[in-house]
Amino acid sequence: MKSWQPIRVLLIDDEPSIRRALVVPLRELGFQVSEAESGEAALQLLRTTVYDAALLDVNMPGIGGLETLRQIRQSAMRLPVLMLTVRDEEEDKVKALDLGADDYVTKPFSTRELIARIRAAVRRFKAPARAADAPIEIGEIRLEPVKRVVTKRGQTVHLTRKEFDILHCLMSRAGRVITYSRLLAAVWGGSAREEIEYLRTYVNQLRKKIEDDPSKPTYLLTDVYVGYRFVSADMISPEGEPEDEKHADAMESQVSERMR
C-alpha cells in the first residue's frame, strides 16, 4: 500500500499579503507550499523541485504571469497550473487557457473553491490516460465515441453531428474550461474561431437535449466571456473530505477578507 503523499504546490504571486492569506490554510490542510514572488523565481524553483500544481498570478511585475505560464509549458507540459485572476480580466483568462492553463480562480475566492480546483486539477494530472475511443460516463450522461451515441439515464439522446462533436470535446476534457475559440476550432476548424454566437446557438440546443432544466444547467456550464466546461464526475458526486470541509469552513471568512 502506498503511503499518503501531500500535494506539493508552488504559489507564485508578488503580493506578500496574498501569499500569507493562502499559505496558512493550505499548509493546515496538509499541502506542502513553496512561495515565489516573481515568474523568474518560480522558473528557477521549477528547474530543481517537482510540484503537483502551481498557483500563478496573472498580473505580476517582471516577465508577468502569462509569459511565466508560456515558459512553464515549454519545460513542464503537464504540470497543473491554476491562474489567479481578478473579475475584469476576461481577456487574460482566455489567453491563459489558450496558453495551456488548466483552470483559473477569480479573486476574491473562497478557500473551499480553491482547494476543490487544486484537487481536481491534480486528480486529472495523475489519472491514468483514457483511450480516445473509450466511453465517457459522467453523472447520468454516457457518450460512446466509436458508436457516436449519447444516452441519458439509459435513453438515447438524438444529437446532430455538430452537437455530438461539441459534447465529445467538452466531456473528454471534463472539469476544464474550453475557450470559445478553441471549441470552435476543434469542431468547425480554425477559420470559425470568431463565430461565438453560432456556437451559443448549438450549445443552447444541446442543453435542451441533455439538461433537466436548460435554463439552470448542471452539466454544460458557461464561464462568462471565456468559454464552456462540462462538469467532472467528482463535481457531481464529490468523494467528500470532511476534515478539509471543517478546516475550510473555519478559515473561509478570514481568507476571503484578506483577498479583497
Steps between C-alpha positions, in 0.01 A plus 500: 500500500635842403550747780304825481691783333408867547425710194798723422390847388708787364333835577616777264378848595682830552267615782617380845150546646350264242769241560448519879123468457543179301805332651359462854173323410661286231767377740243436772313282252813294436633660182874559463532860377799678351488872420637706213456878476564518124483292186878497478531355852233241424678380187818451703316293759338287230844407366596334828175396674206282397151638572151358461341836415577870464287803592606785275391865521424656161616853586856513628799725432790362301413244236140479628264210546422420136865489394580291808227257397635483145847413629362245748324325214827473310660291776204358697222429254275310740553689827155621615504882500212701648498871425406754770302778332268791583145548379566728201782296344294292255748558218788381717299194607447404136867557416609291798272211409614511138863495623428181693374602845288227655257731676467841662364631829366854529595721796351526753445124514407263779731247660254226410497597134877523478556163668242334276662645185849394609392146587303464175797615290738264681256208461484563125879519486551171685211306346592216262478596136161415349485345153365748246222261398399399855145586615467802730245490780432800723196502722205378292665585166690234304681569172639225277746652249522200267124450467441878522220428745394705803261375765347654810363266767538226241284678241648604166547874451472590131771751411607657173857439387619839624318465832672166554841646411452790745393264777787260431754783510366624834444161668846375403640801689247495783565749778711727278391823335516483120514849353252600231772529236656163586163323494409661169835403348467140626152452354490729194866572427728797560310736270197494734676630812293822514153349445401509867129564444490202266651284776255633761208393281631144485572490874147622578357220285730247663388608847137446403588138426724407796393725787193450721461879510691671214463839672687362804757262351679254727724336240593750229605819677592843367806691619379847402706671226745208504350168387324184611580214735335162547492406866734225613372191679631615839311830466176303478579234760776641722695241690476714809792604715337589832819617667571733210144629514528575872827691460377680191187619678705625795735704281256613232422851620860567604646415160225673301553820696874500432442439131286813457 
